[in-house]
Amino acid sequence: MTRILLADDHPIILSGVEALLRGSAFKIAGTCSNGGSVLAARQSLSPDILVLDMQMPGCSGLEVLKLLRGRDDQIAVVLLTAAIDERSAAEAIQLGVNGLVLKDTAPENLVNCLVEVSSGRRWLDESVLQTRQAEFPGRQDQAASLSALSQRERAVVDLVVQGLRNREIAEELGIAEGTVKAHLHKVYEKLDVSSRTELVIFARNLA
């Protein structure tokens, strides 16, 4: 059972998400009504995934994510939001957000997101993906960038797109995990992307 810590300042959202997940593979380990209490609850409740409202008073979900990553805490974080601007979306992706779900989409999107995130993959709302794709160069330029990758770097990219983590990629290719990280660093430089999520979007835009 995957344990969820849910934080939102709207009681109706808290009760709605709890009802949505009832009987699923996800269990609400605790709830918070503001961002300031999330960090303490994260320590005391030991959740597997944090589901945070992006616009909570006092300390927003994005600010909580920033604090966690600043402490090198890589717990999975899913942000819920009624709306998101390009700057906030870019910052969340840069910080390594694991999931981003718009509140006005179908409820099953949150479940789909949690399934992906609990499997070690990332899930972003389709509208956010489209916004981020628009920031990349045209398909011809992208194809030219991909052609600059070595055969091994392309293999690493293919496995990242499939959702594999560094350890799994290392096992698949028969190389050290540190070597995978080194290949990814070179890939990021060659493709001018800054995160795993942006790499997936880059590759997806060519599909």
N, C-alpha and C positions, 0 to 999 in steps of 0.2 A: 504494500500500500504506500503510495507516494504522499508524503505529508506536505500540506500547503499552508503557508502563513499568508492570510489575506488582509490587506490594509486599504480602507476606503472610508471617507468621511460621510458617506451617504448610507444610512441603515438599509435602505431598500436594495442597494447594490450588494451589500454584505449578505442579506438574507437571500437575494436572488441567486448569487453565485453558490452559496451553500446548498440551496435547493437543486441547482443545476448539477452539482457534483455528487449529490446524494445517490448512493448505490453504484458509483463509478469506482475506478481504480485510484481515485484521489480522495484524500481525507483532509478536511479543514482542521489543522492542528491548533489554530488560534486566529483571532482577528484583532485588528488595531483600527482605531478611528483617526489616527494622525501619523504622519511620517516620523515624528520624534520618538514614538514608542516602538518602532519597528526594530531598531538595532538591538534593544534589550530583549525583545521577544525572539529575535533571531537566535540569540545565545541561549535563552532559557528553554525554548521549545524545539530547537534543532530541526527546523523544517528542511525539506528537500528543495522546495521552490518557493520564492516570494512572489506573490501577485499583488502589485502595488498600483493604486490610483496615481496617475501622473500629476494631478492637480490638487493634492492634499494640502491643507493649511499648515503653516509652520515649517514643514519640511516636505517638499514634493517627492513623488516617487523617483523622479529624475535625480534629485539631490541625494536621496538615499542610495541610489545606484552609484552615484559618483563617490559617496563616502565609502561604500563597500569596496569598490574597485581601488580606491586610494589606500585601503588597508590590505590590498591584495586578496580580498575575499571574493572568490569566484563562484559563490553560490548562484544557482540559476535564478534569474530575475525576469518576470513578465510584467510589462507595463500596460495598464488599462487606461484608456483616455477617450474623452468625448470627441476631441479633435486634436490634431497635432500639426504644427508648422514645420517647414522644411529644416529650419535650424535645429529645433528640438529633436526631430527624427534623426538628423545627421549626428547630433551629439550622443543620442542614445545608442546608435549603432557603433559609433566610435568607442564608446565605453564598454561595448560587448554585451548589450542587452540580449537576452536569449529569446524573448518574445515580445511582440507589440500588437495589441488587439484594440480595435476601435469599439467603443461601447454600443454604437448604433448598428453593428453588424449582427449577423445571426448568432444566437447563443452557442451553437455547436462550434463556432470558430474558436471560442475559448477552450473548449474541450480538445479540439484538434491541435491547438497550440500547445496545450499541456502534454498531450501525447508525444508530440515531436520533441519538446524541450526535455521531457523525462527520459527520452531516448538519446539525449546528447546532441540533438540537432537544434537549429534555430527556426522560428516561425515569425514572419512579419506579415501584417495585413497587406492585402493585394494593392491597396491604394498607396501605401507607403513604398512598396516595391516599385510601383510605376513612377512615383516621384523621384526615387533614387536612380532608377534607370535613366531618367531624362538627364541626369548630371554627367553620364558617361559619354564618350565620343561616339560617333556613328559606327555602324556595324563594320564598315570597311576598315576603319582605323583600329577597331577592336581586334579584328581578325589579324591585322598586321602585328599588333602587340602580342597576340598569342603565338604567332609564328616565331617570335623571338625567344620563346621558352624552349628549354632543352626537353628531350624525350622524357626524362625522369621528372622534371618539373610539371610537364603536362599530365603525367600519371598521378602526381600528387594532387593537382587541381581537380582531376576527374573524381578522385576519391573524396576530396573535400565536398564537392558538389553532391556526392551520394550521401553525405552526412556523417562520414567516418571521422573519428577523433584522431589526434596525432598518434596515440599509441596503437590504434587499430590500423592506421595507414602504415606505420612502421612494420607491423606484423604482416600486413598484406604484401608489402614490397620487399620484406626481408632486410630491412635496414634499421639503424638505431633511431630512436625517437628524436634525439638531438639532431640527426641528419634531416629528418622531416622538417623540424623547425627551421633549420638553415635553408632548406629548399623554399619553404614558405616565405621566408624573409626576402629571398631573391625574387620570388614571384611577385610579392607586393611591390617591390621596387620597379620591376619591369612593367607591371600593369598599372602602376600608379594608384593602387588601392591601399587602404590602411587597416582592413579588418577581414576576418573570415567571411562575414556576412556580405561585405562589398565584393569580395572575390566571387561568391556564389551568384550575386546579382549580375556581375560582369559576365560570367560564363553563361548564365541563363539568358541574357540579352542576345546571345548569338544562336541560341537553340532554335 
